[in-house]
Amino acid sequence: MARQFTASKFVGAVPFWVLAIFILLTFLTGGGARDDIQSLAILRPVSALALGFALWGASFAHFQAFRFLTTFAALLILLVILHLVPLPPSLWAALPGRELIAAIDKAAGLGMVWRPLSLAPSQTSNALYSLIGPLAVFVMLICLTREQRFAMLRFLLLIGLFSGGIGLLQAVGPTDGPLYFYNITNGSAAVGLFANRNHQAVLLACLFPMLAVYASTGALSIEQARFRRLVAIGVGFLLVPLLLVTGSRAGLIVGVIGLAAAGLLYKSQEFSAAPKRKVHRFNPKYIYGGVGIFGLTAITLLMSRAQALERLLAGDNEQDLRFVIWAPIMEMAGKYFPFGSGIGSFVEAYQVDEGFSQLSPEYLNHAHNDWIEMTLTGGLPAIMLACLALIAWGWQVNRLLRQSGTSRRGLLYGRLGAVIIFIVALGSVSDYPLRVPSIAVLFVIAAVWMADAFRESAVPLASRTRSVD
């Protein structure tokens, strides 16, 4: 006899832990942006399983509640897929920037070859696969209750602090020691769980506003609120030297923005009940903690481990390669406009038109400015998607700043999501943080927090049933 199984009950009870484990796995194995990282052999199959699990438990109501994010994700996936669709030879040859390959085909006598829009289909396929993990996180997040989505904050704080602690051990340990988890990495910097110092700095910068929201919400009494505030202050001071030893100049900028945002986000909680015990106006613990953290920062500077300051003072932006190549890349983007060279095809497209002055034994893996690289590889459709995202972000920020009649906690998490998105977007001006699986997952969580700001309750879980023999 068939027995009834309610999928919604199962999904409502389990996904938080499933999601937490998957996010932890992503941070442990997805700290690099390269497609040849060995840990991707673990992360990608698990991501596919996680996505299947999430889709099995999701209902139309979940996606309906997050219509914009669902539509945007669908458009992004569709754009990548379209770059992989083979085109008739005559149509493909008429695309801008394909003249050289068409000439090679003719000289080699290859005849009429059907090719996709992308100049590097294998790299475009890799870009498509890289979307599976963030998509799985998105679907599982929208299946959670609102309180469970709020609970992700503490989990992310623990992961961020763990990465910062690994970075501190890297800073005081040997160069290219066993705590560096990737073969191609900044071996003399505190990269934490990442391969790139800039990506570690972006994560640490996002922790500042996270701490502010942690100290502003969730407490059930005055004592708990004061404890959370004390923890946030202490950890915030500790993050300063951890950010310095990353050696990231861009990290200093986003770190300052994170600190400023933390000050704007923090709101003291109000309670009607009096505190259970008398609290001195000047608590010596704050003084001792401040002195201790100041001493730690001073020692860090004196030991010359604050590489970000050294690189900022000694660096010459005109000699920095990334500033030199941006103008030529924009010229290349015009060559392939309006369809682009293909998602993920930067290396191949750049090598075709690379100037003699930029030639070196090492190849350029990215433009180190994702806004410019997106213009080159994605063309006008990618620009339109980016503009759509910026408009939606600005519209929601305006609502978050003007609204006061909805859930105070929801507003704070929405504003936190907006700040994290801004930090990642700003970090993308000089690097490519969103190409790192773990940062992409953080970005998705921030987007859901932001979109969820004005909803007073969670979406009802699906009420459909499954018949199991």
C-alpha positions as CSV (number, residue, x, y, z in Angstrom):
1,M,0.0,0.0,0.0
2,A,1.3,3.5,-0.8
3,R,2.1,5.7,2.1
4,Q,2.0,9.5,2.0
5,F,5.2,11.5,2.5
6,T,5.0,15.3,3.0
7,A,8.0,16.7,1.3
8,S,7.5,20.1,3.0
9,K,8.0,18.8,6.5
10,F,11.2,17.1,5.5
11,V,12.5,20.2,3.8
12,G,11.5,22.5,6.6
13,A,13.4,20.5,9.2
14,V,16.7,19.4,7.5
15,P,17.9,22.0,5.0
16,F,19.5,24.4,7.4
17,W,22.1,21.8,8.4
18,V,22.4,20.6,4.9
19,L,23.0,24.1,3.7
20,A,25.4,24.8,6.6
21,I,27.5,21.7,5.7
22,F,27.5,22.6,2.0
23,I,28.6,26.2,2.7
24,L,31.4,25.0,5.0
25,L,32.5,22.5,2.3
26,T,32.5,25.3,-0.3
27,F,34.7,27.5,1.9
28,L,37.1,24.6,2.6
29,T,37.4,23.5,-1.1
30,G,36.3,26.5,-3.2
31,G,38.8,29.3,-2.2
32,G,40.3,29.7,-5.7
33,A,39.0,30.8,-9.1
34,R,41.0,28.5,-11.3
35,D,39.3,25.7,-13.2
36,D,42.1,23.2,-12.5
37,I,41.9,23.2,-8.7
38,Q,41.8,19.6,-7.6
39,S,39.3,20.2,-4.9
40,L,36.7,21.1,-7.6
41,A,36.5,17.3,-8.2
42,I,34.8,17.1,-4.8
43,L,32.9,20.4,-4.8
44,R,31.3,20.2,-8.2
45,P,29.6,16.8,-7.8
46,V,28.5,17.7,-4.3
47,S,27.1,20.9,-5.6
48,A,25.1,19.1,-8.3
49,L,23.7,16.7,-5.6
50,A,22.8,19.7,-3.3
51,L,21.0,21.4,-6.2
52,G,19.0,18.3,-6.9
53,F,18.1,18.0,-3.3
54,A,17.1,21.7,-3.1
55,L,14.9,21.5,-6.3
56,W,13.2,18.4,-5.0
57,G,12.0,20.1,-1.9
58,A,11.3,23.6,-3.4
59,S,7.8,24.7,-4.5
60,F,6.6,27.3,-6.9
61,A,5.7,29.5,-3.9
62,H,9.3,29.7,-2.8
63,F,10.5,31.0,-6.2
64,Q,7.4,33.3,-6.4
65,A,8.5,34.9,-3.2
66,F,11.9,35.8,-4.7
67,R,10.7,36.6,-8.2
68,F,13.5,39.0,-9.1
69,L,16.4,36.9,-7.9
70,T,14.8,33.8,-9.6
71,T,14.4,35.6,-12.9
72,F,17.9,37.1,-12.8
73,A,19.4,33.7,-12.1
74,A,17.5,32.2,-15.0
75,L,18.7,35.0,-17.3
76,L,22.3,34.6,-16.2
77,I,22.2,30.8,-16.8
78,L,20.4,31.3,-20.2
79,L,23.2,33.8,-21.3
80,V,25.9,31.2,-20.6
81,I,24.0,28.5,-22.4
82,L,23.4,30.6,-25.4
83,H,27.2,31.1,-25.7
84,L,27.5,27.3,-26.1
85,V,24.9,26.8,-28.8
86,P,26.5,25.9,-32.2
87,L,25.7,28.4,-34.9
88,P,25.6,28.0,-38.7
89,P,29.0,28.7,-40.3
90,S,27.7,31.8,-42.2
91,L,26.1,33.3,-39.1
92,W,29.1,32.6,-36.9
93,A,31.6,34.1,-39.4
94,A,29.5,37.3,-39.5
95,L,30.0,37.8,-35.8
96,P,32.4,40.6,-34.8
97,G,36.0,39.5,-34.0
98,R,35.8,36.1,-35.7
99,E,37.7,37.1,-38.9
100,L,41.0,35.5,-37.8
101,I,39.5,32.1,-36.9
102,A,37.5,32.1,-40.2
103,A,40.7,32.8,-42.1
104,I,42.5,30.0,-40.3
105,D,39.6,27.6,-41.1
106,K,39.8,28.6,-44.8
107,A,43.6,28.2,-44.9
108,A,43.4,24.8,-43.2
109,G,40.6,23.6,-45.5
110,L,38.3,22.7,-42.6
111,G,35.2,23.6,-44.6
112,M,32.0,24.8,-43.0
113,V,32.3,24.2,-39.2
114,W,29.5,24.9,-36.8
115,R,30.9,26.7,-33.8
116,P,29.4,28.3,-30.7
117,L,29.6,32.0,-30.0
118,S,32.3,31.5,-27.4
119,L,35.9,31.4,-28.6
120,A,36.7,29.0,-25.7
121,P,33.7,26.6,-25.3
122,S,35.5,24.5,-22.6
123,Q,35.9,27.6,-20.5
124,T,32.3,28.7,-21.1
125,S,31.2,25.2,-19.9
126,N,33.3,25.6,-16.8
127,A,31.6,28.9,-16.2
128,L,28.2,27.1,-16.5
129,Y,29.3,24.4,-14.0
130,S,30.5,27.1,-11.6
131,L,27.0,28.4,-11.3
132,I,25.7,25.1,-9.8
133,G,27.0,25.7,-6.3
134,P,25.6,29.3,-5.8
135,L,22.3,28.2,-7.4
136,A,22.0,25.3,-4.9
137,V,22.6,27.7,-2.0
138,F,20.0,30.1,-3.4
139,V,17.3,27.4,-3.7
140,M,18.0,25.9,-0.3
141,L,18.0,29.4,1.3
142,I,14.6,30.3,-0.1
143,C,13.2,27.0,1.3
144,L,14.3,27.9,4.8
145,T,12.3,29.9,7.3
146,R,13.2,33.5,7.8
147,E,14.7,32.8,11.2
148,Q,16.9,30.2,9.7
149,R,18.1,32.6,7.1
150,F,19.0,35.0,9.9
151,A,20.9,32.2,11.7
152,M,23.3,32.0,8.8
153,L,25.0,35.2,10.1
154,R,26.6,33.5,13.1
155,F,27.7,30.6,10.9
156,L,29.4,32.9,8.4
157,L,31.1,34.9,11.2
158,L,32.6,31.6,12.5
159,I,33.9,30.7,9.0
160,G,35.3,34.2,8.5
161,L,37.1,34.2,11.8
162,F,38.5,30.7,11.1
163,S,39.8,31.9,7.8
164,G,41.3,34.9,9.5
165,G,43.0,32.7,12.1
166,I,44.5,30.5,9.4
167,G,45.8,33.7,7.8
168,L,47.4,34.8,11.0
169,L,49.2,31.5,11.3
170,Q,50.3,31.8,7.7
171,A,51.7,35.3,8.5
172,V,53.9,34.1,11.3
173,G,54.8,30.8,9.7
174,P,57.1,29.9,6.8
175,T,56.4,31.2,3.2
176,D,54.6,28.6,1.2
177,G,54.1,26.5,4.3
178,P,51.6,23.6,4.8
179,L,48.8,26.0,5.7
180,Y,48.7,27.3,2.1
181,F,46.1,25.1,0.5
182,Y,46.6,26.0,-3.2
183,N,49.6,25.5,-5.4
184,I,49.2,28.9,-7.2
185,T,48.8,31.4,-4.4
186,N,50.2,34.5,-2.7
187,G,52.7,32.4,-0.7
188,S,54.1,35.3,1.4
189,A,50.7,36.7,2.4
190,A,47.9,35.8,4.8
191,V,45.4,34.4,2.4
192,G,43.5,32.2,4.9
193,L,41.2,29.7,3.1
194,F,41.8,31.4,-0.2
195,A,44.4,31.3,-2.9
196,N,44.4,35.1,-3.4
197,R,45.1,37.8,-0.8
198,N,42.4,40.1,-2.2
199,H,39.7,37.5,-1.7
200,Q,40.6,37.0,1.9
201,A,40.5,40.7,2.4
202,V,37.0,41.0,0.9
203,L,35.8,38.3,3.3
204,L,37.3,40.0,6.3
205,A,35.9,43.4,5.2
206,C,32.4,41.8,5.1
207,L,32.8,40.7,8.7
208,F,32.8,44.2,10.1
209,P,29.1,44.9,9.1
210,M,28.2,41.3,10.0
211,L,29.5,42.0,13.6
212,A,27.4,45.2,13.8
213,V,24.2,43.3,12.9
214,Y,25.1,40.5,15.3
215,A,25.5,43.0,18.1
216,S,22.2,44.8,17.1
217,T,19.8,41.8,16.9
218,G,19.0,38.5,18.5
219,A,19.6,39.3,22.2
220,L,16.8,38.4,24.6
221,S,18.0,40.5,27.6
222,I,20.1,43.5,28.4
223,E,22.9,41.2,29.5
224,Q,22.9,39.3,26.3
225,A,22.9,42.6,24.3
226,R,25.9,43.8,26.2
227,F,27.7,40.5,25.8
228,R,27.1,40.6,22.0
229,R,28.3,44.2,21.8
230,L,31.5,43.3,23.8
231,V,32.2,40.3,21.5
232,A,31.6,42.4,18.4
233,I,34.0,45.1,19.6
234,G,36.7,42.6,20.5
235,V,36.5,40.7,17.3
236,G,36.3,43.9,15.3
237,F,39.6,45.1,16.8
238,L,41.1,41.7,16.1
239,L,40.1,41.9,12.4
240,V,42.2,45.0,11.9
241,P,45.6,43.3,12.1
242,L,44.2,40.3,10.3
243,L,43.3,42.6,7.4
244,L,46.7,44.3,7.4
245,V,48.6,41.0,7.1
246,T,46.8,40.0,4.0
247,G,49.0,42.4,2.0
248,S,46.0,43.6,0.0
249,R,45.9,47.2,-1.0
250,A,42.4,46.9,-2.3
251,G,41.6,45.1,1.0
252,L,42.4,48.3,2.9
253,I,39.8,50.2,0.9
254,V,37.0,47.7,1.3
255,G,38.1,47.3,4.9
256,V,37.6,51.0,5.6
257,I,34.2,50.8,3.9
258,G,33.3,47.7,6.0
259,L,34.2,49.6,9.2
260,A,32.2,52.7,8.2
261,A,29.2,50.5,7.3
262,A,29.5,48.8,10.7
263,G,29.1,52.1,12.5
264,L,26.1,53.0,10.4
265,L,24.4,49.6,10.8
266,Y,24.8,49.2,14.6
267,K,21.6,49.9,16.5
268,S,21.4,49.4,20.2
269,Q,18.6,47.1,21.3
270,E,16.0,48.4,23.7
271,F,14.4,46.3,26.6
272,S,11.7,47.2,29.0
273,A,13.1,45.1,31.8
274,A,15.9,46.5,34.0
275,P,19.2,44.7,34.0
276,K,19.6,41.9,36.5
277,R,22.8,43.3,38.0
278,K,24.3,46.8,38.2
279,V,26.7,47.6,35.5
280,H,29.5,50.2,36.0
281,R,29.5,53.1,33.7
282,F,33.1,52.5,32.8
283,N,33.8,48.7,32.4
284,P,37.5,48.0,32.8
285,K,37.2,45.1,30.4
286,Y,36.7,47.5,27.5
287,I,39.9,49.3,28.5
288,Y,42.0,46.1,28.9
289,G,40.6,44.7,25.6
290,G,41.4,47.9,23.7
291,V,44.9,48.1,25.1
292,G,45.5,44.5,24.2
293,I,44.3,44.8,20.7
294,F,46.2,48.1,20.2
295,G,49.3,46.3,21.4
296,L,48.7,43.4,19.0
297,T,48.3,45.8,16.1
298,A,51.5,47.7,17.1
299,I,53.4,44.4,17.2
300,T,52.1,43.5,13.8
301,L,53.3,46.7,12.3
302,L,56.7,46.6,14.0
303,M,57.3,43.1,12.9
304,S,56.7,44.3,9.3
305,R,53.9,41.9,8.7
306,A,51.5,44.5,7.7
307,Q,52.2,44.0,4.0
308,A,49.2,46.0,2.8
309,L,50.7,49.2,4.2
310,E,54.1,48.3,2.7
311,R,52.7,47.6,-0.7
312,L,50.5,50.8,-0.6
313,L,53.5,53.0,0.3
314,A,56.0,51.3,-2.1
315,G,53.7,50.5,-5.0
316,D,53.6,52.5,-8.2
317,N,50.2,52.3,-9.8
318,E,51.6,53.2,-13.3
319,Q,53.8,50.2,-13.1
320,D,51.1,47.9,-11.9
321,L,50.2,45.6,-14.7
322,R,46.4,45.7,-14.1
323,F,46.3,49.5,-14.7
324,V,48.3,49.1,-17.9
325,I,46.1,46.4,-19.5
326,W,42.7,47.9,-18.8
327,A,42.7,50.3,-21.8
328,P,43.8,47.6,-24.3
329,I,41.1,45.2,-23.0
330,M,38.4,47.9,-23.5
331,E,39.6,48.2,-27.1
332,M,39.3,44.4,-27.5
333,A,35.8,44.6,-26.0
334,G,34.9,47.0,-28.9
335,K,36.2,44.5,-31.4
336,Y,33.8,41.8,-30.1
337,F,30.9,44.1,-29.4
338,P,27.9,43.6,-29.1
339,F,28.0,39.8,-28.5
340,G,31.3,39.4,-26.7
341,S,34.0,36.8,-27.1
342,G,32.2,34.3,-24.9
343,I,31.7,33.8,-21.2
344,G,35.0,32.6,-19.6
345,S,37.1,33.2,-22.8
346,F,39.2,36.0,-21.5
347,V,42.6,34.2,-21.7
348,E,42.1,33.1,-25.3
349,A,40.6,36.5,-26.4
350,Y,43.4,38.5,-24.8
351,Q,46.2,36.3,-26.3
352,V,44.9,37.0,-29.8
353,D,45.4,40.8,-29.4
354,E,48.0,40.9,-26.6
355,G,50.5,43.8,-27.2
356,F,54.2,43.1,-27.5
357,S,54.9,45.3,-24.5
358,Q,52.8,43.0,-22.3
359,L,54.3,39.8,-23.5
360,S,55.9,37.7,-20.7
361,P,56.6,34.1,-19.7
362,E,53.4,34.2,-17.5
363,Y,50.0,34.5,-19.0
364,L,47.2,36.8,-17.8
365,N,44.4,34.7,-16.3
366,H,41.9,37.6,-15.8
367,A,41.6,41.3,-16.4
368,H,41.7,41.9,-12.7
369,N,38.6,44.1,-13.2
370,D,35.5,42.0,-13.6
371,W,33.5,44.9,-14.9
372,I,35.8,45.3,-17.8
373,E,36.2,41.5,-18.4
374,M,32.5,41.1,-18.4
375,T,32.2,43.7,-21.1
376,L,34.8,41.8,-23.2
377,T,33.4,38.3,-22.8
378,G,29.7,38.9,-22.3
379,G,29.1,41.9,-24.5
380,L,25.9,43.9,-24.5
381,P,23.7,41.2,-22.9
382,A,26.1,41.0,-19.9
383,I,26.2,44.7,-19.6
384,M,22.4,44.8,-19.6
385,L,22.2,42.2,-16.9
386,A,24.8,44.1,-14.8
387,C,22.8,47.4,-15.2
388,L,19.6,45.5,-14.2
389,A,21.3,44.3,-11.1
390,L,22.6,47.8,-10.2
391,I,19.2,49.4,-10.7
392,A,17.5,46.7,-8.6
393,W,20.2,47.2,-5.9
394,G,19.8,51.0,-5.9
395,W,16.0,50.8,-5.8
396,Q,16.1,48.3,-2.8
397,V,18.7,50.4,-1.0
398,N,16.5,53.5,-1.3
399,R,13.6,51.5,0.2
400,L,15.9,50.2,3.0
401,L,17.0,53.7,3.9
402,R,13.5,55.2,3.8
403,Q,11.5,52.4,5.3
404,S,10.9,52.2,9.1
405,G,7.5,50.6,9.5
406,T,8.5,47.0,8.8
407,S,10.5,44.5,10.9
408,R,13.5,46.2,12.4
409,R,15.5,42.9,12.2
410,G,14.6,42.4,8.6
411,L,15.7,45.9,7.7
412,L,19.1,45.4,9.4
413,Y,19.7,42.2,7.6
414,G,18.6,43.8,4.3
415,R,21.0,46.6,4.8
416,L,23.7,44.2,5.7
417,G,23.1,42.3,2.4
418,A,23.3,45.6,0.5
419,V,26.6,46.4,2.2
420,I,28.1,43.0,1.4
421,I,27.0,43.3,-2.2
422,F,28.6,46.7,-2.5
423,I,31.9,45.5,-1.0
424,V,32.1,42.6,-3.4
425,A,31.2,44.8,-6.3
426,L,33.9,47.3,-5.3
427,G,36.4,44.5,-4.9
428,S,35.6,43.4,-8.5
429,V,37.0,46.7,-9.7
430,S,40.5,45.5,-9.1
431,D,40.0,41.7,-8.9
432,Y,37.5,38.9,-9.5
433,P,36.1,37.8,-6.1
434,L,32.7,36.6,-7.5
435,R,34.6,33.9,-9.5
436,V,35.6,32.3,-6.3
437,P,32.9,29.7,-5.2
438,S,33.0,30.7,-1.5
439,I,32.6,34.4,-2.2
440,A,29.9,33.7,-4.7
441,V,28.0,31.8,-2.0
442,L,28.4,34.7,0.4
443,F,27.1,37.0,-2.3
444,V,24.0,34.9,-2.8
445,I,23.2,34.9,0.9
446,A,23.6,38.7,1.0
447,A,21.2,39.0,-2.0
448,V,18.6,36.8,-0.3
449,W,18.9,38.9,2.9
450,M,18.4,42.0,0.9
451,A,15.4,40.7,-1.0
452,D,13.9,39.3,2.2
453,A,14.0,42.6,4.1
454,F,10.3,43.6,3.7
455,R,8.7,40.2,4.3
456,E,7.2,39.8,7.7
457,S,7.1,36.0,7.7
458,A,8.5,33.1,5.8
459,V,6.9,31.6,2.7
460,P,4.7,28.7,3.6
461,L,6.4,25.5,2.7
462,A,5.0,23.4,-0.1
463,S,2.0,21.4,0.8
464,R,2.3,18.8,-2.0
465,T,2.7,15.2,-1.1
466,R,4.6,12.4,-2.7
467,S,3.4,8.8,-3.0
468,V,6.1,6.3,-2.1
469,D,5.6,2.6,-2.7
